[in-house]
């Protein structure tokens, strides 16, 4: 369960893509473990570029692991 109101991640909708921004060390560790820099084209690493069809599953995985997404 989260210990603060500060989000671990923020999600930014850019229309044809979403950007997932890690805001904490726990968030950066999560993306290293579950996504990885070599997964597709990640020109903004450690921010992650995501196709809209995958955002829901990724956010569900993040929250299932007890992290906060805003």
SULBELPE-V956082 format. One record per pair of residues at least 6 apart in sequence whose ideal C-beta (glycine too) atoms are under 7 Angstrom apart, sorted by the first residue. I is the first residue (numbers start at 1). GAP is how many residues later the second one is. If there is no record, write none. Layout:
i=[I;I]
gap=[GAP;GAP]
This chain:
i=[1;2;2;7;7;7;7;8;8;8;8;8;8;8;9;9;9;9;9;9;9;9;10;10;10;11;11;11;11;11;12;12;12;17;17;17;18;18;18;19;19;19;20;20;20;20;21;22;22;22;26;27;28;30;30;30;31;31;34;35;37;41;42;42;50;59;62;63]
gap=[65;64;66;16;61;62;63;15;16;18;19;59;60;61;11;12;13;14;18;53;58;60;11;13;60;7;9;44;48;58;6;7;9;32;33;34;32;34;37;25;28;30;27;28;30;38;26;6;9;24;41;40;18;32;35;37;15;17;27;13;8;8;6;7;8;10;7;6]
